[in-house]
């Protein structure tokens, strides 16, 4: 139903799934985003009403970020400036929902590897798919504000998928950084980054600092 959301009819009483109000310049592509999200969620075994609710949210989020025009958004000016002077662009990614010392230390270590650090941030809907209901604790705009306030972070870009491959192809960082108990070869993004000659680096994981642990102490 366009800006009104969707109506799910499986027999019996229809279920209305309202859409959040978002500013829309061009609705082109919203239906495609709805269809793709619903299909992926159903293929993963989601209930029909959950799949439709996620699809409505994904379509709204797509439009809120500029729709088709937002997909062609320019690179952060910091990245372009660093590239012009031959510097090293570093990127990392994650939800960064409840910022803690482990995040801060990882971001500082990532920034030390180059001349600018761009954080690829999971959107609110992406966090919910990955972490479940009740997440994120902090909304996307709040997470962006906190990250940009850190001395180590030069810019933030948001992606709505579960993994950052698409945004990485746009940014083409020289170095992709992850924190945790990984090896660079096992990270799925490593193959993507190698396509343009970039490298993947894993920085130390700081045990005792995790969003899940912090939230469990609040429960």
SULUR-V537455 format. One record per residue. N is the residue number from 0. RES is the residue in one small letter. PHI is phi in radians with two decimals (999 if undefined). PSI is psi in whole degrees, -180 to 180 (999 if undefined). Layout:
[[N	RES	PHI	PSI] [N	RES	PHI	PSI]]
//
This chain:
[[0	x	999	32] [1	x	1.06	-131] [2	x	-1.14	-12] [3	x	-1.52	-5] [4	x	1.77	-134] [5	x	-2.49	159] [6	x	-2.16	117] [7	x	-1.75	123] [8	x	-2.18	110] [9	x	-2.04	23] [10	x	1.67	145] [11	x	1.39	-150] [12	x	-1.36	125] [13	x	-1.11	151] [14	x	-1.93	122] [15	x	-1.50	132] [16	x	-2.06	95] [17	x	-1.23	153] [18	x	-1.75	143] [19	x	-1.13	148] [20	x	-1.33	122] [21	x	-2.36	149] [22	x	-1.21	134] [23	x	-2.23	120] [24	x	-1.62	-38] [25	x	-2.57	113] [26	x	-1.36	1] [27	x	-0.98	131] [28	x	1.69	-15] [29	x	-1.14	-40] [30	x	-1.12	-39] [31	x	-1.11	-44] [32	x	-1.09	-40] [33	x	-1.04	-50] [34	x	-1.12	-44] [35	x	-1.13	-46] [36	x	-1.09	-45] [37	x	-1.07	-43] [38	x	-1.11	-43] [39	x	-1.15	-43] [40	x	-1.14	-41] [41	x	-1.16	-40] [42	x	-1.11	-28] [43	x	-1.47	-1] [44	x	1.71	11] [45	x	-1.22	152] [46	x	-1.14	153] [47	x	-1.04	-43] [48	x	-1.18	-36] [49	x	-1.17	-40] [50	x	-1.11	-42] [51	x	-1.18	-41] [52	x	-1.08	-43] [53	x	-1.15	-37] [54	x	-1.16	-40] [55	x	-1.10	-45] [56	x	-1.10	-39] [57	x	-1.15	-41] [58	x	-1.11	-42] [59	x	-1.14	-42] [60	x	-1.13	-40] [61	x	-1.01	-45] [62	x	-1.23	-38] [63	x	-1.07	-27] [64	x	-1.66	17] [65	x	1.76	1] [66	x	1.05	-139] [67	x	-1.06	-39] [68	x	-1.14	-34] [69	x	-1.14	-27] [70	x	-1.20	-21] [71	x	-1.84	22] [72	x	-1.05	144] [73	x	-1.19	160] [74	x	-1.15	154] [75	x	-0.94	140] [76	x	-1.05	-30] [77	x	-1.04	-44] [78	x	-1.11	-45] [79	x	-1.09	-40] [80	x	-1.16	-44] [81	x	-1.10	-41] [82	x	-1.13	-39] [83	x	-1.06	-36] [84	x	-1.66	12] [85	x	1.37	21] [86	x	-1.45	-180] [87	x	-1.83	123] [88	x	-1.66	125] [89	x	-1.96	141] [90	x	-2.35	152] [91	x	-2.50	172] [92	x	-2.64	163] [93	x	2.76	-177] [94	x	-1.46	-38] [95	x	0.81	51] [96	x	-1.31	-57] [97	x	-2.01	100] [98	x	-1.15	132] [99	x	-2.40	174] [100	x	-0.99	-32] [101	x	-1.07	-42] [102	x	-1.08	-48] [103	x	-1.05	-43] [104	x	-1.18	-40] [105	x	-1.11	-43] [106	x	-1.14	-39] [107	x	-1.12	-41] [108	x	-1.14	-38] [109	x	-1.15	-45] [110	x	-1.08	-32] [111	x	-1.21	-11] [112	x	-1.54	-3] [113	x	-2.83	-157] [114	x	-1.86	-9] [115	x	-2.77	153] [116	x	-2.18	123] [117	x	-1.91	127] [118	x	-1.66	124] [119	x	-1.59	111] [120	x	-1.85	129] [121	x	-1.11	133] [122	x	-1.17	169] [123	x	-1.02	-45] [124	x	-1.15	-39] [125	x	-1.10	-43] [126	x	-1.07	-43] [127	x	-1.09	-41] [128	x	-1.11	-39] [129	x	-1.40	-37] [130	x	-1.88	-15] [131	x	1.74	177] [132	x	-1.05	148] [133	x	1.56	-8] [134	x	-2.05	148] [135	x	-1.34	157] [136	x	-1.26	-41] [137	x	-1.88	133] [138	x	-1.15	164] [139	x	-0.97	-47] [140	x	-1.12	-34] [141	x	-1.22	-40] [142	x	-1.15	-39] [143	x	-1.07	-46] [144	x	-1.05	-44] [145	x	-1.16	-45] [146	x	-1.10	-43] [147	x	-1.19	-20] [148	x	-1.34	-15] [149	x	-1.35	139] [150	x	-1.08	-30] [151	x	-1.36	-18] [152	x	-1.75	124] [153	x	-1.63	-31] [154	x	-2.83	165] [155	x	-2.32	133] [156	x	-2.16	142] [157	x	-1.80	139] [158	x	-2.25	146] [159	x	-1.73	-8] [160	x	-1.40	175] [161	x	-1.35	-27] [162	x	-2.24	157] [163	x	-1.61	20] [164	x	-0.99	-44] [165	x	-1.13	-45] [166	x	-1.21	-31] [167	x	-1.15	-39] [168	x	-1.14	-28] [169	x	-1.31	-46] [170	x	-1.32	-37] [171	x	0.86	58] [172	x	-1.17	152] [173	x	-1.28	-32] [174	x	-2.34	130] [175	x	-1.93	126] [176	x	-2.04	135] [177	x	-2.27	150] [178	x	-1.93	141] [179	x	2.42	-176] [180	x	-1.51	66] [181	x	-2.13	167] [182	x	-1.99	149] [183	x	-1.00	-35] [184	x	-1.18	-25] [185	x	-1.52	-9] [186	x	-1.39	128] [187	x	-1.08	-27] [188	x	-1.24	-20] [189	x	-1.05	-41] [190	x	-1.14	-38] [191	x	-1.10	-47] [192	x	-1.14	-33] [193	x	-1.14	-22] [194	x	-1.04	-33] [195	x	-1.92	19] [196	x	1.51	11] [197	x	-1.39	171] [198	x	-2.28	156] [199	x	-1.92	134] [200	x	-2.21	137] [201	x	-1.87	124] [202	x	-1.76	162] [203	x	-1.00	143] [204	x	-1.59	132] [205	x	-1.76	102] [206	x	-1.11	149] [207	x	1.58	-4] [208	x	-2.18	107] [209	x	-2.67	149] [210	x	-1.09	-40] [211	x	-1.06	-42] [212	x	-1.16	-41] [213	x	-1.08	-45] [214	x	-1.21	-32] [215	x	-1.20	-29] [216	x	-1.24	-25] [217	x	-1.40	-22] [218	x	-1.20	999]]
//
